[in-house]
């Protein structure tokens, strides 16, 4: 059971974020909403909605866990926080492990965006103000769908929302993997017996180098796609998704292609902290990111 933010705590965060005039909303929650069925698997998500806000902007939240583990529950604290600040959140589950092997998890994530746009009126959302937010492997999926969703259209053509556009306005990525070949190389040292990228893609680059290019968001950081906006957030001490070869290299590629892209670097932060509670932890890594994150959302979504 989530304990709500106090009005004072929310007000202090909004003031720090430069949004002292923003309203504080009550949150309503709809859980276990089925957004697609792929290969016999029902895919579900949880809505966190700002009560009383008409046509709310919405973030589709994609959890991390190395494409192997994780749950939509990872975004319960962010869901409450964002809903109180006036942003809806749709936190999703997607297929994991062998069932979610590339490109299955990509299609699942894309289907969530299509569902949100198709059902915007039903949930009082703005279909033109949709963003994606994700952490680690969830940031990979979010960035890939945002940049290259149009490349993943050969499967699940019988989905109810298959014809609905999957474009979004922005991506917020926490410590993501954006270059899967670089991540595979990093994993050779970091986890030589458990290469998560190779598990996800089903092959090593010596067997199928093309799949590493096709599955990497950095491959699609091109001028024809630069209407998207990106906020990349990571720590200085991340030993899982190397900051230099992942967020750093991706930021450079985005900037070179003319994207609006910004970065927040959290001193001392490692990997996998976005699912931690932060409402009463003003010095937590998440809380440190909130002021600039909220300014980014206000200007971009």
ZIQUIQUI-V659512 format. One record per backbone hydrogen bond with DSSP energy under -0.5 kcal/mol. CO is the residue of the C=O (numbers start at 0). NH is the residue of the N-H. E is the energy in kcal/mol with one decimal. If there is no record, write none. Layout:
co & nh & e
CO & NH & E
CO & NH & E
This chain:
co & nh & e
5 & 9 & -2.4
6 & 10 & -2.7
7 & 11 & -2.4
8 & 12 & -1.8
9 & 13 & -2.6
10 & 14 & -2.6
11 & 15 & -2.2
12 & 16 & -1.7
13 & 18 & -3.8
14 & 17 & -1.7
18 & 21 & -2.1
22 & 24 & -0.5
25 & 50 & -2.9
27 & 48 & -3.2
29 & 46 & -3.4
31 & 33 & -0.6
32 & 44 & -1.8
35 & 42 & -3.0
36 & 38 & -0.5
37 & 40 & -2.0
39 & 41 & -0.6
40 & 37 & -2.1
42 & 34 & -2.6
42 & 35 & -1.1
43 & 92 & -2.4
44 & 32 & -2.9
45 & 90 & -2.5
46 & 29 & -2.0
47 & 88 & -2.3
48 & 27 & -2.6
48 & 50 & -0.9
49 & 52 & -1.9
51 & 53 & -0.6
52 & 55 & -0.6
55 & 125 & -2.5
56 & 87 & -2.8
57 & 130 & -2.5
58 & 60 & -0.7
58 & 89 & -2.6
59 & 132 & -2.5
60 & 62 & -0.5
60 & 91 & -2.4
61 & 134 & -1.3
64 & 67 & -1.8
64 & 68 & -2.0
66 & 96 & -2.2
70 & 73 & -1.8
71 & 74 & -1.8
72 & 75 & -1.9
74 & 78 & -2.6
75 & 79 & -1.9
76 & 80 & -2.3
77 & 81 & -3.2
78 & 82 & -2.2
79 & 83 & -2.0
80 & 84 & -1.2
81 & 86 & -2.9
82 & 85 & -1.3
83 & 24 & -2.2
87 & 58 & -2.4
88 & 47 & -2.7
88 & 90 & -0.6
89 & 60 & -2.0
90 & 45 & -2.7
91 & 62 & -0.6
95 & 98 & -0.9
95 & 99 & -0.8
96 & 99 & -0.6
97 & 100 & -1.1
99 & 104 & -1.4
100 & 103 & -2.5
102 & 106 & -2.1
103 & 107 & -2.1
104 & 108 & -2.0
105 & 109 & -2.5
106 & 110 & -2.3
107 & 111 & -1.4
108 & 112 & -1.5
109 & 113 & -2.2
110 & 114 & -2.4
111 & 115 & -2.4
112 & 116 & -2.2
113 & 117 & -2.5
114 & 118 & -2.5
116 & 119 & -1.1
118 & 122 & -1.7
119 & 124 & -3.1
120 & 123 & -0.9
123 & 55 & -2.2
124 & 126 & -0.7
125 & 128 & -1.8
128 & 57 & -2.4
129 & 168 & -3.1
129 & 169 & -0.6
130 & 59 & -2.8
131 & 171 & -2.5
132 & 61 & -2.8
133 & 173 & -2.9
134 & 137 & -2.5
135 & 139 & -1.8
135 & 176 & -0.9
136 & 140 & -2.2
137 & 141 & -2.4
138 & 142 & -2.6
139 & 143 & -2.5
140 & 144 & -2.4
141 & 145 & -2.3
142 & 146 & -2.4
143 & 147 & -2.9
144 & 148 & -1.4
147 & 150 & -2.1
148 & 151 & -1.3
150 & 152 & -0.7
155 & 158 & -1.6
158 & 161 & -1.5
160 & 163 & -1.8
168 & 228 & -1.4
169 & 131 & -2.2
170 & 172 & -0.5
170 & 230 & -2.3
171 & 133 & -2.2
171 & 173 & -0.5
172 & 174 & -0.6
172 & 232 & -3.1
173 & 135 & -3.0
175 & 177 & -0.6
177 & 217 & -2.3
178 & 182 & -2.1
179 & 183 & -2.3
180 & 184 & -2.2
181 & 185 & -2.2
182 & 186 & -2.6
183 & 187 & -1.1
184 & 188 & -0.6
185 & 188 & -1.1
185 & 189 & -2.5
186 & 190 & -2.5
190 & 193 & -1.8
193 & 195 & -1.1
194 & 198 & -2.0
195 & 199 & -2.1
196 & 200 & -2.9
197 & 201 & -2.0
197 & 202 & -0.5
199 & 101 & -1.9
203 & 206 & -1.3
203 & 207 & -2.3
207 & 211 & -0.6
208 & 211 & -0.7
208 & 212 & -1.2
209 & 213 & -2.6
210 & 214 & -1.7
212 & 215 & -1.3
214 & 216 & -0.5
215 & 218 & -1.7
216 & 219 & -2.0
217 & 220 & -1.2
219 & 221 & -2.2
221 & 224 & -2.1
222 & 225 & -1.1
224 & 227 & -1.2
227 & 259 & -0.9
228 & 170 & -2.2
229 & 261 & -2.2
230 & 172 & -2.7
231 & 263 & -2.6
232 & 174 & -3.8
233 & 265 & -2.7
234 & 237 & -0.6
236 & 238 & -0.7
237 & 242 & -0.5
239 & 241 & -0.8
241 & 245 & -1.5
242 & 247 & -3.3
243 & 248 & -1.0
245 & 249 & -2.7
246 & 250 & -2.6
247 & 251 & -2.0
248 & 252 & -2.2
249 & 253 & -2.7
250 & 254 & -2.6
251 & 255 & -2.5
252 & 256 & -1.4
253 & 258 & -2.5
254 & 257 & -1.5
258 & 260 & -0.9
259 & 229 & -2.4
261 & 231 & -2.9
263 & 233 & -2.2
263 & 265 & -0.5
264 & 266 & -0.7
265 & 235 & -1.7
265 & 268 & -1.6
268 & 236 & -2.3
272 & 275 & -1.5
277 & 280 & -1.3
280 & 283 & -2.1
283 & 287 & -2.0
284 & 288 & -1.1
285 & 288 & -0.7
285 & 289 & -1.1
286 & 290 & -0.6
288 & 292 & -2.2
289 & 293 & -3.0
290 & 294 & -1.7
291 & 295 & -2.2
292 & 296 & -2.2
293 & 297 & -2.5
294 & 298 & -1.9
295 & 299 & -1.5
296 & 300 & -2.6
